Amino acid sequence: MNNKSVRRFGTFNGVFLPTTLSILGVILFLRTAWTVGQAGLWGGLGILLLSVGISLITALSLSSLSTNITVGKGGIYYLISRSTGVEMGGTIGIPLFLSQSISVAFYILGFVESLKWVFPHINGVAVSLIVLFIFMVIALIGADFAVKVQYAIFGVLMLAVLSIFFTPGWKPLSVNLSPHFTDNLNFWKVFAVFFPAVTGISAGVGMSGELSNPGKSIPRGTLLAIGFTTVIYLLMMVKFSAYADYRILTGSSLVATKISRLPFLVFAGIWCATLSSTLTFIISAPRTLQALSIDRVVPSFLSHTLGSKREEPRLAVIITSLIAMVFLIVSNLNAVATTITIFFLITYGMTNLAAGLEALVRNPSFRPEFKTPWPVSILGVIGIIAIMRIISTPITLTAVFLLLILYSILKRREIKQTWGDVRYGFWFSLIRFSLFRLRAERKTLHTWRPNLMVFSGMPEERLYLVKFANWLGKGNGIITLFNILTGSIEKLHSKREEAFREMDRFITENKLPVFPEVEIVRETTEGIKTISQAHGFGYCDSNLVLLGWGLEGRKGLRLAALIRELSLLGKNVMILKYSKTQGFGRRREIHVWWGGKGRNEGLMLYIAYILTMNRDWHNAKIKVLNVSPTDKVKEMEAFIKSRLEQAKVDAEVVVLEGEYRHSLDLLNNASKDADLVIMGMQYPLRHRERFFIRNLKKATSLDKTYLLVRSVEVEEFFFEE
């Protein structure tokens, strides 16, 4: 398909015309005089300028987003989805399409109601369905024909406005300058009634897929339309304030027909205002649905063009018409009118938020020709939230709740997108800010958090290490899984990429809150030491290393030396000896062996406590065991209990009578029913590695799972001073 035959509209007919017709709706003729009568001329102008201010900010945000990319089909949905991601775009796009479709029925009913002023005996439902059918045919023929119809509507609308302007008298009555609120109304309630008049700025961007140069047409057309319509509304307010006093302005909806010398032109203008909005939405709604379908947010067949040479969304037109028909038959849209307005406002709020975030995080890819400062866009978000609260807080909260449900559904579908969005840049900027803030804070033992390095290899091969590390993280720490490849980078770089993808796939499928890393090293032990020093950045460096069991032969000697050198580097070290037959047992008892010499008790208690915070260990009891001479039993028991009270850890204390040389046998005997035994490791002295390994083997003689801990922190690690 020739792109020029699809992208064929310019600034005037593609953006300015539909935006102007959408803004110059029925409120211009039926509610502007009432607004002046209630709020007075000065109050009415204040309402106008405040409404236009919010609309203008949104238009500036639209301009910024639309000049950064080549805008495709879908209008605002396209811009939001390309900025915030397909899930958020779909969350906004689906309600937007439904609101646009229901608006078709809403404005047709408005047309029929105004028609009854002149022809009171017509069949409302029949006329509504006939009008819908005519407009559906116009939309099926294509946007070119619809634009020609819009030219005619615009002409009649301008004649109706001029018929009012050319009536003599422009000096406002003094009584109309100040407010005269009735029926418990106030400024903000009147504002809520008038504000929907200026929410038509999305009409032009709805034709984004057919604009020859959307990057230029959307900003120019939208801003010109806002300026043009603002002048018309301002002059209409002045004119009404000069016509009659506030009692007449608030007493009738048809003041505009009385002020004009050609009332039939005003009636024609009212009809054209409703029909122009109908035409705008029956053109834009199908294009929103078509874009949602192309992105697979909704079924792809919904984007079918049914043979259109210019890719008109004909199937979507039929679906839009069917939705409108249902609401026409119901014939009561008062219940959903406010909801429609709220959904449109949420769409505009998201537009401002997307533009504000893009400008704030300053992704290198965000290079709009039209730059809007981020505080301006965020001000728009705040303003729209305030307006939604003024209109209806309950409906706003309900709408937000429904959108959250829709977002969660789309998130679970894991829709693939081929474009980047602002989310990465937002989180990157937040992390960067947080790291600098972290640098400014004083690092203390009481603010300690685990930044855990797990040398697991491929996670599925040593799943017990991954599971245990996940328990330790418990939402308070950072866990990184490492797979070490030994050899040369030239030979293993491709394998490294493949291994990383496999780790990432495993982590994603199992929904693990961990990070994957694959490193190529010349030798494993030296590689672990190098990685441990280099891992992390800023003041978020690693502080805890988890290793698997490997004490046989020379591997044991290398492990002892590794523990010593990691301790010298300031890393806490844990070794998990996993029992393949017992596993983690019933997860009912955690035994902590309190030695008192290695200063590991604080970290061991921390680990035991964190484990019990997990659902899998929620029912587990902590038991602290110690071996002391007979004359020291009571003293040691009191000491341990005092330390536990300081640490605010609920645990049973068992002090066994015996000599130190028999302590391992006594402790193992007392821990036969334990599901996990946590014990400390002394510092492995140089040239004493074999003695160190022999003691570890003796201490872990039972067929159960042990966690060996070497803490480099002082003993107050987990205790209050």
C-alpha positions as CSV (number, residue, x, y, z in Angstrom):
1,M,0.0,0.0,0.0
2,N,1.3,3.4,-1.0
3,N,2.0,5.3,2.2
4,K,0.9,8.6,0.6
5,S,-2.6,7.2,0.0
6,V,-2.9,6.3,3.7
7,R,-1.2,9.4,5.2
8,R,-3.1,12.1,3.2
9,F,-4.4,14.7,5.6
10,G,-2.8,17.9,6.7
11,T,-2.9,20.3,9.6
12,F,-6.3,21.9,8.8
13,N,-8.4,19.0,7.7
14,G,-6.7,16.3,9.8
15,V,-6.2,18.1,13.2
16,F,-7.6,21.6,13.4
17,L,-11.0,20.9,11.9
18,P,-12.0,17.8,14.0
19,T,-10.5,19.4,17.2
20,T,-12.4,22.6,16.7
21,L,-15.7,20.8,16.0
22,S,-15.2,18.7,19.1
23,I,-14.6,21.6,21.3
24,L,-17.4,23.8,19.9
25,G,-20.0,21.3,21.1
26,V,-23.5,21.7,22.6
27,I,-22.1,23.4,25.7
28,L,-21.2,26.4,23.6
29,F,-24.9,27.0,22.8
30,L,-26.7,25.4,25.8
31,R,-24.4,25.9,28.9
32,T,-22.3,29.0,28.2
33,A,-25.1,31.4,29.1
34,W,-26.0,29.4,32.2
35,T,-22.3,29.4,33.3
36,V,-22.2,33.3,33.0
37,G,-25.5,33.6,34.8
38,Q,-24.3,31.4,37.7
39,A,-20.7,32.5,38.1
40,G,-20.9,36.0,36.7
41,L,-18.8,37.2,33.8
42,W,-15.6,37.3,35.7
43,G,-16.3,33.9,37.3
44,G,-17.2,32.5,33.9
45,L,-14.0,33.8,32.3
46,G,-12.1,32.3,35.2
47,I,-13.8,28.9,34.6
48,L,-12.9,29.2,30.9
49,L,-9.3,30.2,31.4
50,L,-8.8,27.4,34.1
51,S,-10.4,24.8,31.8
52,V,-8.3,26.0,28.8
53,G,-5.2,26.0,31.0
54,I,-5.6,22.3,31.7
55,S,-6.5,21.6,28.1
56,L,-3.5,23.6,26.9
57,I,-1.0,21.8,29.2
58,T,-2.3,18.5,27.8
59,A,-1.9,19.7,24.3
60,L,1.7,20.7,25.0
61,S,2.3,17.2,26.4
62,L,0.7,15.7,23.3
63,S,2.9,17.9,21.1
64,S,6.0,16.8,22.9
65,L,5.2,13.1,22.6
66,S,4.1,13.4,19.0
67,T,7.2,15.2,17.8
68,N,9.5,12.6,19.3
69,I,8.3,9.6,17.2
70,T,6.6,8.9,13.9
71,V,3.0,8.6,15.2
72,G,1.1,5.6,13.9
73,K,-2.5,4.6,14.1
74,G,-4.4,4.9,17.4
75,G,-4.0,8.6,18.5
76,I,-3.5,9.0,22.2
77,Y,-3.4,5.2,22.7
78,Y,-0.4,5.0,20.4
79,L,1.5,7.8,22.1
80,I,0.8,6.4,25.6
81,S,1.7,2.9,24.7
82,R,5.0,3.9,23.0
83,S,6.0,5.9,26.1
84,T,4.8,3.8,29.0
85,G,4.5,0.3,27.5
86,V,1.8,-1.8,25.9
87,E,0.3,-2.9,29.2
88,M,-0.3,0.7,30.4
89,G,-1.3,1.7,26.9
90,G,-3.8,-1.1,26.7
91,T,-5.1,-0.2,30.2
92,I,-5.9,3.3,28.9
93,G,-6.7,2.3,25.3
94,I,-9.6,-0.2,26.0
95,P,-11.6,2.2,28.2
96,L,-10.8,5.0,25.8
97,F,-12.3,3.0,22.9
98,L,-15.4,2.1,24.9
99,S,-15.8,5.7,26.0
100,Q,-15.5,6.9,22.4
101,S,-18.0,4.3,21.2
102,I,-20.5,5.3,24.0
103,S,-20.0,8.9,23.1
104,V,-21.3,8.2,19.6
105,A,-24.6,7.2,21.2
106,F,-24.4,10.1,23.7
107,Y,-24.2,12.8,21.1
108,I,-26.8,11.2,18.8
109,L,-29.3,11.2,21.8
110,G,-28.3,14.8,22.3
111,F,-29.1,15.6,18.7
112,V,-32.5,13.8,18.9
113,E,-33.4,15.7,22.2
114,S,-32.6,19.0,20.6
115,L,-34.5,18.0,17.4
116,K,-37.6,17.5,19.6
117,W,-37.6,21.2,20.5
118,V,-38.8,21.8,16.9
119,F,-40.4,18.4,16.1
120,P,-41.8,17.2,19.4
121,H,-43.7,14.2,18.1
122,I,-40.8,12.3,16.4
123,N,-39.9,8.7,17.4
124,G,-36.7,9.2,19.3
125,V,-35.3,5.7,19.1
126,A,-36.1,5.3,15.4
127,V,-34.5,8.7,14.5
128,S,-31.4,7.8,16.7
129,L,-30.9,4.4,14.8
130,I,-31.3,6.1,11.4
131,V,-28.7,8.8,12.3
132,L,-26.4,6.1,13.6
133,F,-26.8,4.1,10.4
134,I,-26.0,7.2,8.3
135,F,-22.9,8.0,10.2
136,M,-21.8,4.4,10.1
137,V,-22.0,4.4,6.3
138,I,-20.0,7.7,6.3
139,A,-17.3,6.0,8.4
140,L,-17.3,2.9,6.2
141,I,-16.9,5.0,3.1
142,G,-13.8,6.4,4.7
143,A,-12.2,9.3,6.4
144,D,-12.0,11.4,3.2
145,F,-15.8,11.5,2.9
146,A,-16.1,12.2,6.7
147,V,-13.8,15.2,6.4
148,K,-15.9,16.6,3.6
149,V,-18.9,16.3,5.8
150,Q,-17.0,18.0,8.6
151,Y,-16.4,21.0,6.2
152,A,-20.1,21.4,5.8
153,I,-20.8,21.1,9.5
154,F,-18.0,23.6,10.3
155,G,-19.6,26.1,7.9
156,V,-23.0,25.8,9.5
157,L,-21.5,26.1,13.0
158,M,-19.6,29.3,12.1
159,L,-22.8,30.8,10.6
160,A,-24.6,30.0,13.9
161,V,-21.9,31.7,15.9
162,L,-21.8,34.7,13.6
163,S,-25.6,35.1,13.8
164,I,-25.1,35.7,17.6
165,F,-22.0,37.9,17.3
166,F,-23.6,40.2,14.8
167,T,-26.5,41.0,17.1
168,P,-26.0,44.5,18.5
169,G,-24.9,45.0,22.1
170,W,-21.5,44.0,23.6
171,K,-21.5,45.9,26.9
172,P,-21.9,43.5,29.8
173,L,-24.7,44.3,32.3
174,S,-23.3,45.3,35.7
175,V,-25.5,42.8,37.4
176,N,-24.0,40.0,35.4
177,L,-20.4,40.7,36.5
178,S,-20.7,39.0,39.9
179,P,-21.9,35.4,40.7
180,H,-25.5,34.5,41.5
181,F,-25.3,30.8,42.4
182,T,-28.6,28.9,42.7
183,D,-29.6,25.4,43.9
184,N,-26.6,25.1,46.3
185,L,-24.1,25.5,43.4
186,N,-20.7,27.1,43.7
187,F,-17.8,28.0,41.5
188,W,-16.4,24.4,41.3
189,K,-19.7,22.8,40.6
190,V,-20.3,25.1,37.7
191,F,-16.7,24.5,36.6
192,A,-17.5,20.7,36.6
193,V,-20.4,21.3,34.3
194,F,-18.5,23.5,31.9
195,F,-15.2,21.7,31.8
196,P,-16.2,18.9,29.3
197,A,-16.5,21.6,26.7
198,V,-12.7,21.7,26.3
199,T,-11.9,18.0,26.4
200,G,-12.1,17.5,22.7
201,I,-8.4,18.0,22.1
202,S,-7.9,14.3,21.4
203,A,-10.1,14.4,18.3
204,G,-7.3,15.6,16.0
205,V,-4.7,13.2,17.2
206,G,-7.2,10.4,16.7
207,M,-6.5,10.7,12.9
208,S,-2.7,10.2,13.6
209,G,-2.4,7.2,11.2
210,E,-3.7,9.2,8.3
211,L,-1.7,12.5,8.8
212,S,0.9,13.2,6.2
213,N,3.2,14.8,8.8
214,P,1.8,14.1,12.3
215,G,4.9,15.5,14.0
216,K,4.0,19.0,12.6
217,S,0.3,18.7,12.2
218,I,-0.6,17.5,15.7
219,P,1.1,20.4,17.6
220,R,0.1,23.1,15.2
221,G,-3.5,22.0,14.6
222,T,-4.2,21.3,18.3
223,L,-2.8,24.5,19.6
224,L,-4.5,26.6,16.9
225,A,-7.8,24.9,17.6
226,I,-7.5,25.6,21.3
227,G,-6.6,29.3,20.6
228,F,-9.5,29.7,18.1
229,T,-12.2,28.1,20.2
230,T,-11.0,29.9,23.3
231,V,-11.6,33.2,21.6
232,I,-15.1,32.1,20.5
233,Y,-16.1,31.0,24.0
234,L,-14.7,34.2,25.5
235,L,-16.7,36.3,23.1
236,M,-19.9,34.2,23.6
237,M,-19.6,34.8,27.4
238,V,-19.2,38.6,26.9
239,K,-22.2,38.5,24.5
240,F,-24.4,36.6,26.8
241,S,-23.6,38.9,29.7
242,A,-24.7,41.9,27.7
243,Y,-28.0,40.3,26.5
244,A,-30.0,39.9,29.7
245,D,-29.7,39.6,33.5
246,Y,-28.6,36.4,35.2
247,R,-32.2,35.2,35.9
248,I,-32.9,34.9,32.2
249,L,-29.4,33.4,31.5
250,T,-29.9,30.6,34.1
251,G,-33.6,30.1,33.4
252,S,-33.5,28.7,29.9
253,S,-31.2,26.5,27.9
254,L,-32.2,28.3,24.6
255,V,-30.9,31.8,25.4
256,A,-28.7,31.5,22.3
257,T,-31.8,31.1,20.0
258,K,-33.3,34.2,21.6
259,I,-30.3,36.4,21.2
260,S,-29.8,35.6,17.5
261,R,-31.7,37.4,14.7
262,L,-31.8,34.1,12.9
263,P,-32.9,31.5,15.5
264,F,-33.0,28.7,12.9
265,L,-29.3,29.1,12.4
266,V,-28.7,28.5,16.1
267,F,-30.8,25.4,16.1
268,A,-28.8,24.3,13.0
269,G,-25.7,25.1,15.0
270,I,-26.8,23.0,18.0
271,W,-27.6,20.1,15.7
272,C,-24.3,20.4,13.9
273,A,-22.5,20.6,17.2
274,T,-23.9,17.3,18.3
275,L,-23.5,15.7,14.9
276,S,-19.9,16.9,14.6
277,S,-19.0,15.2,17.9
278,T,-20.8,12.1,16.7
279,L,-18.8,12.1,13.5
280,T,-15.5,12.7,15.4
281,F,-16.0,9.7,17.7
282,I,-17.3,7.3,15.0
283,I,-14.1,8.0,13.1
284,S,-11.6,8.0,16.0
285,A,-13.0,5.0,18.1
286,P,-12.4,2.4,15.3
287,R,-8.9,3.7,14.9
288,T,-8.2,3.2,18.6
289,L,-9.6,-0.3,18.4
290,Q,-7.5,-1.0,15.2
291,A,-4.3,0.1,17.0
292,L,-5.2,-2.1,20.0
293,S,-5.7,-5.0,17.7
294,I,-2.4,-4.4,15.8
295,D,-0.5,-4.5,19.2
296,R,-2.4,-7.7,20.1
297,V,-4.0,-6.1,23.2
298,V,-7.3,-7.3,21.7
299,P,-7.7,-10.1,19.1
300,S,-5.9,-9.3,15.9
301,F,-8.9,-9.9,13.6
302,L,-10.5,-6.7,14.9
303,S,-8.1,-4.7,12.8
304,H,-9.5,-6.2,9.6
305,T,-10.1,-3.6,6.9
306,L,-12.7,-5.6,4.9
307,G,-11.1,-4.8,1.6
308,S,-10.4,-1.1,2.2
309,K,-7.6,0.1,-0.1
310,R,-6.7,2.9,2.3
311,E,-6.7,0.6,5.4
312,E,-9.9,2.0,6.8
313,P,-10.8,0.0,10.0
314,R,-14.2,-1.1,8.7
315,L,-14.7,-4.0,11.0
316,A,-13.9,-1.7,13.9
317,V,-16.5,0.8,12.6
318,I,-19.2,-1.9,12.6
319,I,-18.2,-2.9,16.2
320,T,-18.3,0.7,17.3
321,S,-21.7,1.2,15.8
322,L,-23.1,-2.0,17.5
323,I,-21.9,-0.7,20.9
324,A,-23.5,2.7,20.2
325,M,-26.7,1.0,19.1
326,V,-27.0,-0.9,22.4
327,F,-26.8,2.3,24.3
328,L,-29.2,4.1,21.9
329,I,-31.8,1.4,22.6
330,V,-31.3,1.8,26.3
331,S,-31.8,5.5,25.8
332,N,-30.4,6.6,29.2
333,L,-26.8,7.7,29.3
334,N,-27.1,10.0,32.3
335,A,-25.7,7.1,34.5
336,V,-22.6,6.7,32.3
337,A,-22.0,10.3,31.2
338,T,-19.8,11.2,34.2
339,T,-17.9,7.9,33.9
340,I,-17.1,8.7,30.3
341,T,-15.8,12.1,31.3
342,I,-13.6,10.5,34.0
343,F,-12.1,8.0,31.6
344,F,-11.3,10.8,29.1
345,L,-9.7,12.7,32.0
346,I,-7.6,9.7,33.0
347,T,-6.5,9.4,29.4
348,Y,-5.4,13.1,29.4
349,G,-3.7,12.6,32.8
350,M,-1.7,9.7,31.5
351,T,-0.7,11.7,28.5
352,N,0.7,14.4,30.8
353,L,2.3,11.8,33.0
354,A,4.0,10.1,30.0
355,A,5.4,13.4,28.7
356,G,6.5,14.5,32.2
357,L,8.3,11.3,32.9
358,E,10.0,11.3,29.5
359,A,11.3,14.8,30.1
360,L,12.2,14.1,33.7
361,V,14.2,10.9,33.1
362,R,15.8,12.2,30.0
363,N,16.2,9.0,28.0
364,P,18.6,9.7,25.1
365,S,15.9,8.5,22.7
366,F,13.6,11.2,23.8
367,R,14.4,14.1,21.5
368,P,11.1,15.9,20.7
369,E,11.1,18.9,18.4
370,F,8.5,20.4,20.6
371,K,9.9,20.5,24.2
372,T,7.6,20.8,27.2
373,P,9.3,21.2,30.6
374,W,8.4,18.3,32.9
375,P,7.0,20.5,35.7
376,V,4.4,21.8,33.2
377,S,3.2,18.3,32.3
378,I,3.2,17.2,36.0
379,L,1.2,20.3,36.8
380,G,-1.3,19.0,34.2
381,V,-1.5,15.6,36.0
382,I,-2.2,17.4,39.3
383,G,-4.8,19.6,37.8
384,I,-6.7,16.7,36.2
385,I,-6.6,14.7,39.4
386,A,-8.2,17.7,41.2
387,I,-10.8,18.1,38.4
388,M,-11.8,14.4,38.7
389,R,-12.2,14.8,42.4
390,I,-14.4,17.8,41.9
391,I,-16.6,15.9,39.3
392,S,-17.0,12.7,41.3
393,T,-14.6,11.1,43.8
394,P,-16.5,7.8,44.0
395,I,-16.6,7.3,40.2
396,T,-12.9,8.3,40.0
397,L,-11.9,5.7,42.6
398,T,-14.1,3.1,40.9
399,A,-12.6,3.9,37.5
400,V,-9.0,3.6,38.9
401,F,-9.9,0.3,40.6
402,L,-11.2,-1.1,37.3
403,L,-8.1,0.1,35.4
404,L,-5.8,-1.6,38.0
405,I,-7.7,-4.9,37.4
406,L,-7.4,-4.4,33.6
407,Y,-3.7,-3.6,34.0
408,S,-3.0,-6.8,36.0
409,I,-4.8,-8.9,33.4
410,L,-2.7,-7.4,30.5
411,K,0.4,-7.8,32.6
412,R,-0.2,-11.5,33.1
413,R,-0.7,-11.9,29.4
414,E,2.9,-10.8,28.9
415,I,2.2,-9.1,25.5
416,K,5.4,-8.7,23.6
417,Q,6.3,-5.2,22.4
418,T,9.0,-4.3,19.9
419,W,9.7,-0.8,21.2
420,G,11.3,0.6,24.3
421,D,9.5,2.9,26.7
422,V,10.0,5.3,29.6
423,R,9.9,2.6,32.3
424,Y,13.6,1.6,32.0
425,G,14.7,5.2,32.1
426,F,12.4,6.0,35.0
427,W,13.8,3.1,37.1
428,F,17.4,3.8,36.1
429,S,17.0,7.5,37.2
430,L,15.4,6.4,40.4
431,I,18.2,3.9,41.1
432,R,20.8,6.6,40.3
433,F,19.1,9.0,42.6
434,S,18.8,6.4,45.4
435,L,22.5,5.4,45.1
436,F,23.6,9.0,45.6
437,R,21.3,9.3,48.5
438,L,22.7,6.1,49.9
439,R,26.1,7.5,49.6
440,A,25.1,10.4,51.8
441,E,23.7,8.2,54.5
442,R,26.0,6.8,57.2
443,K,26.4,3.0,56.9
444,T,25.9,1.3,60.3
445,L,25.5,-2.2,61.5
446,H,21.9,-1.4,62.4
447,T,21.1,-0.5,58.8
448,W,22.8,-3.7,57.4
449,R,21.0,-5.4,54.5
450,P,22.2,-8.6,52.8
451,N,23.7,-8.1,49.4
452,L,24.1,-11.8,48.7
453,M,26.4,-13.4,46.1
454,V,25.4,-17.1,45.4
455,F,27.9,-19.1,43.5
456,S,25.3,-21.6,42.3
457,G,26.4,-22.5,38.8
458,M,23.3,-23.2,36.7
459,P,20.5,-22.6,39.1
460,E,18.5,-25.8,38.2
461,E,21.6,-27.9,39.1
462,R,21.9,-26.6,42.6
463,L,18.3,-25.5,43.3
464,Y,18.7,-25.8,47.1
465,L,21.3,-23.0,47.1
466,V,18.9,-20.8,45.1
467,K,15.9,-21.6,47.3
468,F,17.9,-20.9,50.5
469,A,19.2,-17.6,49.1
470,N,15.7,-16.6,48.2
471,W,14.6,-17.3,51.8
472,L,17.4,-15.1,53.1
473,G,16.5,-12.2,50.8
474,K,12.9,-12.0,52.1
475,G,12.4,-8.7,50.3
476,N,15.1,-7.0,52.3
477,G,18.2,-7.9,50.4
478,I,19.7,-8.2,46.9
479,I,20.5,-11.7,45.6
480,T,22.8,-12.4,42.6
481,L,23.3,-15.9,41.2
482,F,26.7,-16.5,39.7
483,N,27.6,-19.2,37.1
484,I,31.4,-19.3,36.6
485,L,32.9,-20.6,33.4
486,T,36.5,-21.6,33.5
487,G,38.7,-20.9,30.4
488,S,39.4,-18.2,27.9
489,I,37.1,-15.4,26.9
490,E,37.8,-16.1,23.2
491,K,36.5,-19.6,23.5
492,L,33.7,-19.1,25.9
493,H,32.1,-15.8,25.1
494,S,29.3,-17.4,23.0
495,K,28.7,-20.0,25.7
496,R,28.5,-17.2,28.3
497,E,25.7,-15.5,26.4
498,E,23.8,-18.7,26.0
499,A,24.3,-19.6,29.7
500,F,23.1,-16.1,30.7
501,R,19.9,-16.5,28.6
502,E,19.3,-19.9,30.3
503,M,19.7,-18.4,33.8
504,D,17.5,-15.5,33.0
505,R,14.8,-17.8,31.5
506,F,14.9,-20.0,34.7
507,I,14.7,-17.0,36.9
508,T,11.7,-15.6,35.0
509,E,9.8,-18.9,34.8
510,N,10.2,-19.5,38.5
511,K,9.5,-15.8,39.4
512,L,12.6,-15.5,41.5
513,P,13.6,-12.1,42.9
514,V,17.2,-12.5,41.9
515,F,19.7,-11.3,39.3
516,P,21.7,-13.6,37.0
517,E,25.4,-13.2,36.2
518,V,27.7,-15.4,34.2
519,E,31.5,-14.8,34.4
520,I,34.5,-16.2,32.6
521,V,37.6,-16.7,34.7
522,R,40.9,-18.5,34.4
523,E,40.6,-20.4,37.7
524,T,37.6,-20.8,39.9
525,T,38.9,-19.7,43.3
526,E,40.8,-16.7,42.0
527,G,37.7,-15.8,40.0
528,I,35.4,-15.9,43.0
529,K,37.8,-13.5,44.9
530,T,38.0,-11.1,42.0
531,I,34.2,-11.2,41.4
532,S,33.5,-10.7,45.1
533,Q,35.6,-7.5,45.1
534,A,34.2,-6.1,41.9
535,H,30.5,-6.9,42.5
536,G,28.2,-4.0,43.3
537,F,28.9,-0.3,42.9
538,G,28.7,2.8,44.9
539,Y,27.8,2.1,48.5
540,C,25.8,-1.0,47.5
541,D,28.6,-3.5,47.4
542,S,28.3,-7.2,48.2
543,N,28.7,-8.3,51.9
544,L,27.6,-11.9,52.0
545,V,28.9,-14.9,50.0
546,L,27.0,-18.3,49.8
547,L,29.0,-21.3,48.6
548,G,28.1,-25.0,48.2
549,W,29.8,-27.8,50.1
550,G,33.1,-29.0,48.7
551,L,35.7,-30.2,51.2
552,E,37.2,-33.2,49.5
553,G,40.9,-33.4,48.8
554,R,42.6,-30.2,47.5
555,K,39.2,-28.6,46.9
556,G,38.8,-28.4,50.7
557,L,42.2,-26.7,51.1
558,R,41.3,-24.2,48.4
559,L,38.0,-23.5,50.1
560,A,39.6,-22.9,53.5
561,A,42.0,-20.4,51.9
562,L,39.1,-18.8,50.0
563,I,37.1,-18.3,53.3
564,R,40.2,-16.7,54.9
565,E,40.8,-14.3,52.0
566,L,37.1,-13.4,51.6
567,S,37.1,-12.6,55.3
568,L,40.0,-10.3,54.8
569,L,38.1,-8.6,52.0
570,G,35.2,-7.9,54.5
571,K,32.8,-10.5,53.1
572,N,30.7,-12.7,55.4
573,V,30.8,-16.3,54.2
574,M,28.3,-19.1,54.4
575,I,28.7,-22.7,53.3
576,L,25.6,-24.8,52.9
577,K,26.0,-28.5,53.3
578,Y,22.8,-29.9,51.9
579,S,21.5,-33.3,52.7
580,K,20.0,-34.9,49.6
581,T,18.0,-37.4,51.8
582,Q,16.8,-35.0,54.4
583,G,16.7,-31.8,52.5
584,F,15.3,-29.0,54.7
585,G,13.2,-31.5,56.6
586,R,9.8,-30.4,57.9
587,R,11.1,-26.9,58.4
588,R,10.0,-26.9,62.0
589,E,13.2,-26.6,64.0
590,I,16.2,-24.4,63.5
591,H,19.2,-25.1,65.8
592,V,21.8,-22.4,66.3
593,W,25.0,-23.6,67.9
594,W,26.3,-20.9,70.1
595,G,30.0,-21.2,70.4
596,G,31.1,-17.8,71.7
597,K,34.6,-17.8,70.2
598,G,34.2,-16.9,66.6
599,R,31.9,-13.9,67.1
600,N,29.4,-15.4,64.5
601,E,26.4,-15.5,66.8
602,G,24.8,-12.2,65.6
603,L,24.8,-13.3,61.9
604,M,23.6,-16.8,62.8
605,L,20.7,-15.4,64.8
606,Y,19.9,-12.9,61.9
607,I,19.7,-15.8,59.5
608,A,17.5,-17.9,61.7
609,Y,15.2,-15.0,62.4
610,I,14.9,-14.1,58.6
611,L,14.1,-17.8,57.8
612,T,11.2,-17.7,60.2
613,M,9.8,-14.7,58.4
614,N,9.2,-16.8,55.3
615,R,6.0,-18.7,54.7
616,D,7.9,-22.0,54.3
617,W,9.5,-21.6,57.8
618,H,6.7,-19.7,59.4
619,N,6.0,-22.4,62.0
620,A,9.7,-23.1,62.7
621,K,11.1,-22.7,66.3
622,I,14.5,-21.4,66.9
623,K,16.6,-23.3,69.5
624,V,19.9,-22.0,70.7
625,L,22.3,-24.7,71.9
626,N,25.6,-24.3,73.9
627,V,28.0,-26.6,75.7
628,S,29.4,-25.3,79.0
629,P,31.1,-26.7,82.1
630,T,28.7,-27.6,85.0
631,D,29.6,-24.5,87.0
632,K,29.0,-22.2,84.0
633,V,25.6,-23.5,82.8
634,K,23.3,-21.1,84.6
635,E,25.6,-18.1,83.9
636,M,25.8,-19.0,80.1
637,E,22.0,-19.6,80.0
638,A,21.3,-16.2,81.5
639,F,23.8,-14.5,79.2
640,I,22.3,-16.1,76.0
641,K,18.8,-15.1,77.1
642,S,19.8,-11.5,77.7
643,R,21.4,-11.4,74.2
644,L,18.2,-12.9,72.7
645,E,16.1,-10.3,74.5
646,Q,18.4,-7.6,73.1
647,A,18.0,-9.0,69.6
648,K,14.2,-9.4,70.1
649,V,14.4,-13.0,68.9
650,D,12.0,-15.6,70.4
651,A,14.1,-18.8,70.9
652,E,14.5,-21.6,73.3
653,V,17.8,-21.8,75.1
654,V,19.4,-25.2,75.8
655,V,22.8,-25.2,77.6
656,L,24.3,-28.7,77.7
657,E,26.7,-29.7,80.5
658,G,30.0,-31.0,79.2
659,E,33.6,-30.3,78.4
660,Y,34.6,-28.4,75.2
661,R,36.4,-31.3,73.7
662,H,33.1,-33.3,73.7
663,S,30.9,-30.4,72.5
664,L,30.5,-31.5,68.9
665,D,29.3,-34.9,69.9
666,L,26.9,-33.4,72.5
667,L,25.5,-30.8,70.0
668,N,25.0,-33.3,67.2
669,N,23.2,-35.6,69.6
670,A,20.9,-32.8,70.7
671,S,20.2,-31.7,67.1
672,K,19.1,-35.1,65.7
673,D,15.6,-33.7,65.2
674,A,16.7,-30.4,63.7
675,D,15.7,-29.5,60.2
676,L,18.6,-27.0,59.8
677,V,21.7,-26.6,61.9
678,I,23.4,-23.2,61.9
679,M,26.9,-23.2,63.2
680,G,29.9,-20.8,63.2
681,M,33.3,-21.2,61.5
682,Q,36.5,-19.9,63.0
683,Y,39.0,-18.0,61.0
684,P,41.0,-20.5,58.9
685,L,44.6,-19.8,59.8
686,R,47.3,-20.2,57.2
687,H,49.0,-23.6,57.2
688,R,46.2,-24.8,59.4
689,E,43.7,-25.5,56.6
690,R,43.7,-29.3,57.0
691,F,42.9,-28.9,60.7
692,F,40.1,-26.5,59.8
693,I,38.6,-28.8,57.2
694,R,38.8,-31.8,59.6
695,N,36.9,-29.9,62.3
696,L,34.2,-28.9,59.8
697,K,33.7,-32.5,58.7
698,K,33.5,-33.7,62.3
699,A,31.0,-31.0,63.2
700,T,28.7,-31.9,60.2
701,S,28.7,-35.6,60.7
702,L,24.9,-36.1,60.8
703,D,22.9,-36.7,57.6
704,K,21.1,-33.4,57.7
705,T,21.5,-29.9,56.3
706,Y,24.0,-27.6,57.9
707,L,24.7,-23.9,57.3
708,L,28.3,-22.9,58.3
709,V,28.7,-19.2,59.0
710,R,31.8,-17.0,59.1
711,S,31.0,-13.3,60.1
712,V,33.4,-10.5,59.7
713,E,31.2,-8.1,61.6
714,V,31.7,-7.4,65.2
715,E,29.6,-9.3,67.7
716,E,27.0,-6.5,68.0
717,F,25.9,-7.4,64.5
718,F,22.3,-8.1,65.6
719,F,22.2,-6.7,69.0
720,E,21.2,-3.3,70.3
721,E,23.8,-1.3,72.2
